[in-house]
Amino acid sequence: MSELVALEREVATCTRCRLAAGRTQTVFGAGDPHAGLMLVGEAPGAEEDRLGVPFVGRSGQLLDRVLFEETGLQRSEVWVGNVLRCRPPGNRNPLDDEIASCRPYLDAQLDLIRPAVIVTLGNFAAQLLLATKDGVTRLRGQQHRWRDCVLVPTFHPAYILRNGGGDALVAMRADFVRAKQAMVAAERYPYPAAVVVGHQPSQPAHSAARQP
Ligand code: SF4
């Protein structure tokens, strides 16, 4: 059994925080266990709790689309997870003690998968990993050094959907271009680097007119 599978089994029975009481199942994360790119969101929602898979529904569809259109990667070629592995009731925000309780699992996933690039989706993952109170609007638009990885903060796809796309979607696309460039620089992009030519973060390849 791989260490990641063993960790998943441990998480499935976790009762470290109050969220264990209300979950249908844990949402461990999914994707390539050797991925060069890890996406970290916030917490499972109702559908994720029901299916045990992160980022399903409209948010997941938007994420998959931006990921593929800006990096050329399918979801199965990256790792997708969250700060929390159980659904907060009513989709409320994660609480500090819940985040602290679940943090060791995120750290363990990062240690086992060893991505070169991390894209954080929304405030919670960026603030947790960068140990800051700054919001994603301030943090995004640049690459941050995180341990031996490059961390690229961007908006949560649910935020993009709530705001109808627009500038936030353009910004998210540019951030995924940054992530791809960081993968290429780290020699962890799985395809020929020439694919990157023409993609510049300041001029996203896709127009603001496209709505989620
Ligand atoms: S959210 Fe994390 S720490 Fe809390 S019960 Fe679920 S797996 Fe355990």
Residues whose N, C-alpha, C, O or C-beta is under 5 A from the ligand:
A	BS01	SF4	V11 C14 T15 R16 C17 L19 A20 L84 R85 C86 E98 S101 C102
